Amino acid sequence: MKSLTLFITLSMVTCLVTTVVPDTARAAERHLFYLHGCCIKGQDDPKVKAYETIVSDLKKSGFNVKYELRTADVGDNDAAVQAHAAKIAGEVQGMLSKGTSPGDITVVGYSLGSMTALVASGLIANPKINIVLLAGCPINPAIKVNIDFAKVQGRVMSIYDTKDVKFGSCQGRLPPDITFQEVVLNSGEGHAVFKMPDDQHVKLWMDPLLSWVGDVRRKAASASR
């Protein structure tokens, strides 16, 4: 496994990476599926506005974002996760069949969405798709979602916070032959940092994500020449 771990604190994030916002033509080439976390009670749940703000920030960063709000009554169980993962995989495979480069497709999931992204990666079965796991991998045994880690494929980035007691490092859980990078945050906010919509906290994980996706695309373009 090709792996790299980075440690980021709230005070140092601004000096780690520089976000480059692509022009409109390039933005249309970059596709991102954003899969949110669990426990959405309804349209008036405060988390809905937070996720919408995050999606807006991703769009401003140059991605064509696909986002679907899923409330707890239809999304927060293993069967729903498996079905949603299959739906995402089908959409990605459809894009690939129409000529979209796998390096231009990124699946980003937070918490429940992270587990959905892991399942989807195995169904997509393409080693060049970008998979980003916000909060990393589940470590709490009370979480009951069936994930076959041996089937995970893609270029995988995991970002988790040291104060998180639900999710954590993906080191040693993914297949040894995939390209893998892990970023460790020390925000003090734990699992919740990835759904905090203010600029200060969003930058903690979005800057590394943008830098990593940009590096992947540049390397892919260089290799194709």
GISUL-V37507 format. One record per residue. RES is the residue in one small letter. OMEGA is omega in radians with two decimals (* if undefined). Layout:
RES;OMEGA  RES;OMEGA
//
This chain:
m;3.04  k;-3.03  s;3.11  l;3.12  t;3.11  l;3.11  f;-3.08  i;3.02  t;-3.09  l;-3.05  s;-3.03  m;-2.98  v;-3.05  t;-3.13  c;-3.09  l;-3.05  v;3.06  t;3.14  t;3.08  v;3.13  v;-3.10  p;3.09  d;-3.02  t;-3.11  a;3.14  r;-3.09  a;-3.10  a;-3.10  e;-3.03  r;-3.07  h;-3.11  l;3.01  f;3.11  y;-3.10  l;-3.03  h;-3.11  g;-3.02  c;2.86  c;3.04  i;-3.05  k;-3.12  g;-3.09  q;-3.11  d;3.08  d;-3.13  p;-3.13  k;-3.14  v;3.14  k;3.12  a;3.14  y;3.13  e;3.08  t;3.12  i;3.10  v;3.11  s;3.12  d;3.10  l;3.10  k;3.13  k;3.13  s;3.01  g;-3.14  f;2.88  n;-2.95  v;3.01  k;-3.04  y;3.12  e;3.09  l;-3.12  r;-3.12  t;-3.03  a;-3.07  d;3.14  v;-3.01  g;-2.95  d;3.04  n;-3.04  d;-3.12  a;3.13  a;3.10  v;-3.13  q;-3.13  a;3.13  h;3.11  a;3.12  a;3.12  k;3.12  i;3.14  a;3.12  g;3.12  e;3.13  v;3.14  q;3.07  g;3.10  m;3.13  l;-3.12  s;3.13  k;3.02  g;3.08  t;3.12  s;-3.13  p;3.12  g;3.11  d;3.13  i;3.13  t;3.07  v;-3.11  v;3.12  g;3.07  y;3.05  s;3.05  l;3.09  g;3.08  s;3.11  m;3.08  t;3.13  a;3.10  l;3.12  v;-3.13  a;-3.11  s;3.11  g;3.13  l;3.09  i;3.04  a;3.09  n;-3.05  p;-3.08  k;3.05  i;3.10  n;3.12  i;3.14  v;-3.07  l;3.11  l;-3.00  a;3.08  g;-3.08  c;-3.12  p;3.11  i;3.13  n;-3.09  p;3.13  a;3.13  i;-3.02  k;3.02  v;-3.08  n;3.12  i;3.05  d;-3.06  f;-3.14  a;-3.10  k;-3.12  v;3.10  q;3.12  g;2.98  r;-2.94  v;2.98  m;3.07  s;3.07  i;3.13  y;-3.12  d;-3.06  t;-3.13  k;-3.10  d;3.12  v;3.14  k;-3.11  f;-3.12  g;-3.05  s;3.03  c;-3.14  q;3.09  g;-3.09  r;-3.10  l;3.11  p;-3.03  p;-3.04  d;3.14  i;3.03  t;-2.98  f;3.03  q;-3.14  e;3.11  v;-3.13  v;3.12  l;3.03  n;-3.06  s;-3.04  g;-3.08  e;3.12  g;-3.05  h;-3.02  a;-3.03  v;-3.06  f;3.05  k;3.07  m;-2.94  p;-3.14  d;-3.04  d;-3.08  q;-3.11  h;3.10  v;-3.13  k;-3.11  l;-3.13  w;-3.09  m;3.12  d;3.07  p;3.13  l;-3.12  l;3.12  s;-3.12  w;3.13  v;3.10  g;3.11  d;-3.14  v;-3.12  r;3.13  r;3.13  k;3.13  a;3.13  a;3.12  s;-3.11  a;-3.10  s;-3.11  r;*
//
